Amino acid sequence: MIDIPESEKNVSVQDAMTPMIDVIFSLIAFMMLMINAPLMNMKVELPETEPEVASAAPMEKEVVTITIDPTIKGWLLNEEKINSDEQLKAKLAALSAEHGDQFSIVVNSDKQAPVQTMVNLFAILQSMKLEVAHLALEAGGNST
């Protein structure tokens, strides 16, 4: 059994809670005062540049189209037939080296195309850290 000295037996729990209650009331009072405090606005004059210097020519992105056709084994890269994963990786690596990150990839897939071909394509693109910008879809309509 725990032996408590006689001097500590007379100290009540209420005496131990008083400092915590004081802090809580101070926080409540501070928050009530700050709720309605007006926001300070500062007028700032931003620097200006000459109009002809500020305009920059937009960079054109090269668009690469990869088509998945069920009648062929492989892909069409900008209408060029690609038969193997290695060949596709080589062509995409060459495009990436030539254009850097300034090209976007559009994937066209026939709805009759095998899903595995699209999964392989996305796996190749992910392994090369390339992102598909667009996935071509037919607008509206009911699929049967």
Kinemage of the C-alpha trace (Angstrom):
@kinemage 1
@onewidth
@group {chain A} dominant
@subgroup {mainchain}
@vectorlist {calphas} color= white
{ca met a 1} P 0.000 0.000 0.000
{ca ile a 2} L 1.160 3.540 -0.748
{ca asp a 3} L 1.941 5.564 2.315
{ca ile a 4} L 1.082 9.277 1.954
{ca pro a 5} L 2.694 11.657 4.449
{ca glu a 6} L 0.363 13.573 6.751
{ca ser a 7} L 1.380 16.943 5.234
{ca glu a 8} L 0.052 15.928 1.770
{ca lys a 9} L -3.208 14.414 3.015
{ca asn a 10} L -4.699 17.841 3.701
{ca val a 11} L -4.000 19.228 0.186
{ca ser a 12} L -7.190 19.060 -1.832
{ca val a 13} L -7.552 18.320 -5.537
{ca gln a 14} L -9.202 21.697 -6.041
{ca asp a 15} L -5.967 23.471 -5.120
{ca ala a 16} L -4.126 21.547 -7.862
{ca met a 17} L -6.735 22.535 -10.519
{ca thr a 18} L -6.707 26.289 -9.811
{ca pro a 19} L -3.691 27.162 -12.015
{ca met a 20} L -5.113 25.158 -14.943
{ca ile a 21} L -8.480 26.898 -14.648
{ca asp a 22} L -6.725 30.293 -14.621
{ca val a 23} L -4.908 29.427 -17.864
{ca ile a 24} L -8.119 28.214 -19.540
{ca phe a 25} L -10.004 31.403 -18.615
{ca ser a 26} L -7.108 33.510 -19.890
{ca leu a 27} L -7.186 31.674 -23.226
{ca ile a 28} L -10.973 32.054 -23.513
{ca ala a 29} L -10.724 35.788 -22.792
{ca phe a 30} L -7.947 36.192 -25.381
{ca met a 31} L -9.931 34.312 -28.052
{ca met a 32} L -13.077 36.350 -27.377
{ca leu a 33} L -11.105 39.567 -27.853
{ca met a 34} L -9.449 38.357 -31.069
{ca ile a 35} L -12.625 37.087 -32.777
{ca asn a 36} L -13.807 40.596 -33.619
{ca ala a 37} L -10.383 42.125 -34.237
{ca pro a 38} L -10.333 44.014 -37.551
{ca leu a 39} L -7.951 42.693 -40.185
{ca met a 40} L -5.148 45.063 -40.988
{ca asn a 41} L -4.634 45.799 -44.683
{ca met a 42} L -1.468 47.257 -46.049
{ca lys a 43} L -1.323 49.008 -49.396
{ca val a 44} L 1.579 47.632 -51.414
{ca glu a 45} L 2.758 48.999 -54.729
{ca leu a 46} L 4.130 46.180 -56.848
{ca pro a 47} L 7.090 46.732 -59.176
{ca glu a 48} L 6.354 47.104 -62.868
{ca thr a 49} L 8.210 46.056 -66.002
{ca glu a 50} L 8.114 47.239 -69.560
{ca pro a 51} L 5.259 45.542 -71.495
{ca glu a 52} L 7.483 44.242 -74.303
{ca val a 53} L 9.946 42.746 -71.809
{ca ala a 54} L 7.238 41.081 -69.720
{ca ser a 55} L 5.668 39.121 -72.560
{ca ala a 56} L 7.291 35.783 -73.201
{ca ala a 57} L 6.616 33.537 -76.157
{ca pro a 58} L 4.668 30.435 -75.128
{ca met a 59} L 6.498 27.191 -75.755
{ca glu a 60} L 4.849 24.762 -78.121
{ca lys a 61} L 4.510 21.226 -76.833
{ca glu a 62} L 5.123 18.311 -79.127
{ca val a 63} L 2.088 16.002 -79.146
{ca val a 64} L 2.819 12.279 -79.295
{ca thr a 65} L -0.094 9.991 -80.131
{ca ile a 66} L 0.009 6.351 -79.085
{ca thr a 67} L -2.773 4.275 -80.640
{ca ile a 68} L -3.824 0.830 -79.423
{ca asp a 69} L -5.459 -0.992 -82.332
{ca pro a 70} L -6.901 -4.510 -81.884
{ca thr a 71} L -5.944 -5.485 -85.451
{ca ile a 72} L -2.211 -5.122 -84.822
{ca lys a 73} L 0.028 -6.532 -82.138
{ca gly a 74} L 1.648 -3.570 -80.435
{ca trp a 75} L 1.071 0.153 -80.816
{ca leu a 76} L 1.106 2.957 -83.331
{ca leu a 77} L 3.381 5.814 -82.258
{ca asn a 78} L 2.440 8.826 -84.406
{ca glu a 79} L 1.204 6.353 -87.074
{ca glu a 80} L 4.468 4.354 -86.945
{ca lys a 81} L 3.969 0.693 -86.032
{ca ile a 82} L 5.798 -0.415 -82.875
{ca asn a 83} L 5.930 -4.168 -82.214
{ca ser a 84} L 7.842 -4.566 -78.954
{ca asp a 85} L 8.160 -2.978 -75.532
{ca glu a 86} L 11.863 -2.301 -76.100
{ca gln a 87} L 11.186 -0.541 -79.400
{ca leu a 88} L 8.517 1.655 -77.744
{ca lys a 89} L 10.862 2.480 -74.850
{ca ala a 90} L 13.622 3.443 -77.298
{ca lys a 91} L 11.325 5.722 -79.319
{ca leu a 92} L 9.903 7.392 -76.186
{ca ala a 93} L 13.405 7.835 -74.743
{ca ala a 94} L 14.494 9.508 -77.988
{ca leu a 95} L 11.464 11.835 -77.875
{ca ser a 96} L 12.124 12.612 -74.224
{ca ala a 97} L 15.771 13.404 -74.949
{ca glu a 98} L 14.826 15.568 -77.926
{ca his a 99} L 11.967 17.542 -76.362
{ca gly a 100} L 12.636 17.214 -72.620
{ca asp a 101} L 9.389 17.709 -70.734
{ca gln a 102} L 7.919 19.755 -73.594
{ca phe a 103} L 5.878 16.946 -75.106
{ca ser a 104} L 2.552 15.488 -74.159
{ca ile a 105} L 1.214 12.002 -74.737
{ca val a 106} L -2.262 11.238 -76.065
{ca val a 107} L -3.463 7.628 -75.866
{ca asn a 108} L -6.082 6.435 -78.365
{ca ser a 109} L -7.502 3.005 -77.683
{ca asp a 110} L -10.158 1.066 -79.537
{ca lys a 111} L -12.770 -0.379 -77.189
{ca gln a 112} L -12.130 -3.808 -78.721
{ca ala a 113} L -8.406 -3.611 -77.935
{ca pro a 114} L -7.131 -6.002 -75.266
{ca val a 115} L -6.778 -4.431 -71.847
{ca gln a 116} L -3.398 -6.081 -71.338
{ca thr a 117} L -1.934 -3.979 -74.154
{ca met a 118} L -3.048 -0.776 -72.403
{ca val a 119} L -1.749 -2.030 -69.051
{ca asn a 120} L 1.634 -2.778 -70.665
{ca leu a 121} L 1.679 0.721 -72.199
{ca phe a 122} L 0.947 2.400 -68.868
{ca ala a 123} L 3.601 0.253 -67.161
{ca ile a 124} L 6.177 1.367 -69.746
{ca leu a 125} L 5.193 5.023 -69.366
{ca gln a 126} L 5.350 4.769 -65.570
{ca ser a 127} L 8.762 3.091 -65.642
{ca met a 128} L 10.037 5.965 -67.821
{ca lys a 129} L 8.362 8.538 -65.531
{ca leu a 130} L 6.236 9.893 -68.401
{ca glu a 131} L 2.687 11.067 -67.846
{ca val a 132} L -0.275 10.686 -70.172
{ca ala a 133} L -1.742 14.105 -70.879
{ca his a 134} L -4.941 12.876 -72.546
{ca leu a 135} L -6.853 9.664 -72.947
{ca ala a 136} L -9.012 9.916 -76.065
{ca leu a 137} L -12.665 9.028 -75.435
{ca glu a 138} L -15.777 9.181 -77.547
{ca ala a 139} L -18.128 11.908 -76.368
{ca gly a 140} L -21.489 10.756 -74.964
{ca gly a 141} L -23.431 7.906 -76.512
{ca asn a 142} L -24.401 4.524 -75.141
{ca ser a 143} L -21.969 1.665 -75.344
{ca thr a 144} L -23.430 -1.712 -76.242
